[in-house]
Amino acid sequence: MKAKKSFGQHFLIDRSLSEDIARQVTRDAEYDILLEVGPGKGALTEHLMRETRKPFFAVEADKDMIRYLSHKYPDWKGLLPMDFLKLDFSDFFVNKSIGIVGNFPYNISSQIVFRMLDNREQIPVMIGMFQREMAKRIISPPGSKDYGVISVLTQLYYEGTLMFEVPPHSFSPPPKVHSQVIRLQRNERKELPCDYNRLKNIVKTTFSQRRKMLRNTLRSIIPDLDKIPKEYLTMRPEQLSVEDFIRLACIIQS
């Protein structure tokens, strides 16, 4: 069965890597349910089934893959035939914490992360395969050229760790880029001292013109900049830490 470009599919064929990922995600099972995103032909699925002691589900949107997996695992009741981006966590997994794992389609990998953030109260850990450049963006620190919107919003609630770098020949068909497995572990932050949507708007606005100083980019959302400390106004967004963005949002909100 061929991979589909429309689904961004690159099937993992490296069995040892699949085993390593499965062991990592099941080693410290700080969740009630394990959920695989986009299992495809089940290269990772079979190892997760063997390794996990938790209830195991997988969500798949490709009808051909659903038929393939249903035939491969006829007795498995955990296959959810739907789009992960539309999955209602509070409906399917009421009062349950969820560990997320997957070889994520490159074309929606950032959307998967933002969906995780929307449901962060239920997701203590994610281990996922990303395009290497995207993985770097997610966990990059302030001052890096890769530091951006997804870095700040993810690091508000998660600590990221690089795990395995994966060459193209580990997939079929091989992608034109290298991949990276990362682990996102929920931090101890429970609540923000500012409004999350206001903070997100500030982050997105400033990074939309990342080479400009904040005194220029913030004018579109804060006509009066007098309340902003002068040291911030001459900075560019990649110079601000996550805590700086929180402080800035609190000042603007006050």
C-alpha positions in Angstrom: 0.0 0.0 0.0 1.5 3.3 -1.1 1.9 6.4 1.1 -0.3 9.3 0.2 1.1 12.8 -0.2 -2.3 14.3 0.8 -1.8 12.8 4.2 1.9 13.6 4.4 2.6 9.9 4.9 6.1 8.4 5.3 5.9 4.9 6.8 8.5 4.1 9.4 10.3 0.9 8.4 13.1 0.9 11.0 12.0 -1.8 13.5 14.7 -1.0 16.1 13.7 2.6 16.1 10.1 1.7 16.5 11.0 -0.5 19.5 13.0 2.3 21.1 10.2 4.8 20.7 7.7 2.3 22.2 10.0 1.7 25.2 10.5 5.4 25.8 6.8 6.2 25.8 5.8 3.3 28.0 8.8 3.4 30.4 7.4 6.2 32.6 3.7 5.8 32.1 2.5 9.0 33.8 -0.9 8.8 32.1 -4.1 6.7 32.1 -4.4 6.1 28.4 -1.9 5.8 25.5 -2.9 7.3 22.2 -1.1 6.9 18.9 -1.6 9.6 16.2 -1.6 8.4 12.6 -0.6 4.8 13.0 -0.5 4.2 9.2 0.5 0.6 8.5 1.2 -0.1 12.2 5.0 -0.1 12.3 5.0 1.5 15.7 1.6 0.2 16.8 2.7 -3.4 17.2 5.5 -2.5 19.6 3.2 -0.2 21.6 0.7 -3.0 21.9 3.4 -5.2 23.3 5.1 -2.7 25.6 2.2 -0.8 27.2 0.2 -1.9 30.2 -2.3 0.9 29.7 -5.4 1.1 27.6 -4.2 1.8 24.1 -5.9 3.6 21.3 -4.9 5.0 17.9 -6.6 7.6 15.8 -6.4 7.4 12.0 -8.1 9.6 9.3 -7.0 7.6 6.2 -9.8 5.2 5.3 -7.4 2.8 3.5 -5.2 2.7 6.6 -8.2 2.0 8.7 -9.2 -1.0 6.6 -5.6 -2.2 6.6 -5.2 -2.0 10.4 -8.7 -3.5 11.0 -7.6 -6.5 9.0 -4.2 -6.7 10.6 -5.6 -6.4 14.2 -9.2 -7.8 13.9 -9.7 -8.1 17.7 -8.4 -4.6 18.6 -11.1 -2.3 19.7 -8.9 0.8 20.1 -8.8 2.0 16.5 -10.6 5.4 16.2 -11.4 6.2 12.6 -11.2 10.0 12.8 -9.1 13.1 12.4 -6.9 13.7 15.5 -7.4 17.5 15.0 -11.1 17.0 15.5 -11.0 14.6 18.4 -12.9 15.7 21.4 -10.7 14.6 24.3 -13.3 15.5 27.0 -15.9 13.3 25.2 -13.7 10.2 24.4 -11.4 10.3 27.5 -13.5 11.7 30.3 -11.3 12.5 33.3 -8.4 10.5 31.9 -4.8 11.6 31.3 -3.4 10.8 27.9 0.1 10.0 26.6 0.5 11.0 23.0 2.9 9.2 20.6 3.3 9.0 16.9 5.2 9.4 13.6 3.4 12.6 12.8 2.6 13.7 9.3 4.9 16.6 8.5 2.1 18.7 6.9 0.1 18.9 10.1 2.7 18.4 12.8 2.5 22.0 14.1 -1.3 21.7 14.3 -0.9 18.5 16.3 1.3 20.4 18.8 -1.3 23.2 19.1 -4.0 20.6 19.5 -2.0 19.2 22.4 -1.7 22.6 23.9 -5.5 23.1 23.7 -5.9 19.9 25.7 -2.8 20.3 27.9 -4.7 19.5 31.2 -5.2 15.9 29.9 -1.8 15.4 28.2 1.2 15.0 30.6 3.6 13.7 27.9 4.0 13.6 24.1 6.7 11.7 22.3 6.6 12.4 18.6 8.5 12.2 15.3 8.8 15.5 13.6 10.7 17.0 10.7 14.1 18.0 12.2 13.6 21.7 11.6 10.2 21.6 13.3 11.5 19.7 16.3 14.2 22.4 16.7 11.6 25.2 16.5 9.5 23.5 19.2 12.3 23.3 21.8 14.6 26.1 20.8 15.6 28.5 23.6 15.5 32.3 23.4 18.1 33.9 21.2 18.0 31.1 18.6 17.0 31.6 15.0 14.6 28.7 15.4 12.9 30.3 18.4 9.4 31.5 17.5 5.7 31.3 18.2 5.5 27.5 18.6 8.6 27.6 20.9 7.0 30.1 23.3 3.5 28.6 23.4 4.8 25.0 23.9 7.4 26.0 26.5 4.7 27.7 28.6 3.6 24.3 29.6 6.1 21.7 28.4 9.8 20.9 28.7 11.2 19.5 25.5 14.0 17.0 25.0 15.7 15.8 21.8 15.8 12.1 21.7 16.7 10.4 18.4 17.7 11.8 15.0 16.2 9.7 12.2 17.7 9.6 8.6 15.4 9.5 5.5 16.2 5.8 4.8 14.3 4.8 7.9 11.0 5.6 6.0 9.2 4.5 3.0 9.1 6.5 0.9 12.2 8.4 2.3 11.5 12.0 2.9 13.8 14.7 1.6 14.6 15.8 5.1 15.9 14.3 8.4 13.5 13.7 11.2 13.8 14.0 15.0 12.0 12.3 17.8 11.3 14.7 20.8 9.8 14.3 24.2 7.5 17.0 25.6 6.9 16.7 29.3 4.3 18.8 31.1 5.9 21.2 33.5 4.4 22.3 36.9 2.8 25.5 35.6 -0.9 25.2 36.4 -2.2 28.7 35.7 -0.9 31.9 34.1 -1.0 35.2 35.9 -2.3 36.7 32.6 -4.9 35.9 30.0 -3.6 33.1 27.7 -5.3 34.5 24.6 -3.8 37.9 25.2 -0.4 36.4 25.6 -0.8 34.3 22.5 -1.8 37.4 20.5 1.3 39.2 21.7 3.6 36.3 20.8 2.0 36.0 17.3 2.0 39.7 16.6 5.7 40.3 17.6 7.0 37.2 15.7 5.0 38.1 12.6 7.8 40.7 12.1 10.5 39.2 14.0 13.3 41.5 12.8 11.5 44.6 14.1 11.8 45.9 17.7 8.8 45.5 19.9 8.1 49.3 19.9 7.1 48.9 16.3 5.2 45.6 16.3 3.3 46.2 19.5 1.7 49.5 18.3 -0.9 47.5 16.4 -2.3 46.1 19.6 -1.2 48.7 22.2 -1.5 52.3 20.9 -0.1 53.7 24.2 3.3 52.1 24.8 4.1 54.2 27.9 3.3 51.4 30.3 5.8 49.0 28.6 9.3 49.0 30.2 11.8 50.7 27.9 14.1 47.7 27.9 11.4 45.7 26.2 10.7 48.2 23.5 14.2 48.0 22.0 14.2 44.2 22.0 13.2 41.8 19.2 10.9 38.9 20.0 13.5 36.2 19.9 15.3 38.0 22.7 12.4 37.5 25.1 12.1 34.4 27.3 8.8 32.7 28.0 8.8 34.5 31.4 9.4 37.8 29.6 6.3 37.3 27.5 4.3 36.4 30.5 5.4 39.6 32.3 4.7 41.7 29.2 1.2 40.2 28.9 0.5 41.0 32.6 1.7 44.6 32.1 -0.5 45.1 29.1 -3.4 43.5 30.8 -3.2 45.7 33.9 
